[in-house]
Amino acid sequence: MSDKSSYTPPKVWKWDSESGGRFANINRPISGPTHEKELPVGDHPLQLYSLATPNGVKVTILL
């Protein structure tokens, strides 16, 4: 790479806000839970919880 750029990335990256567009509110660079709720409890000792993520990936947790 011989092209020198004047851009220097910051030491700590901070997300300013949405840049607009239809998918601006779901493609945010923040990890962690987006809401808190009590998980339902079934009759069996093993419970399967499934959640669809905004990018279309299905997450399944076996407790």
PyMOL commands that set and color helices and strands:
alter all, ss='L'
color gray80, all
select strands_A, chain A and resi 48-52+58-62
alter strands_A, ss='S'
color yellow, strands_A
deselect
rebuild
show_as cartoon
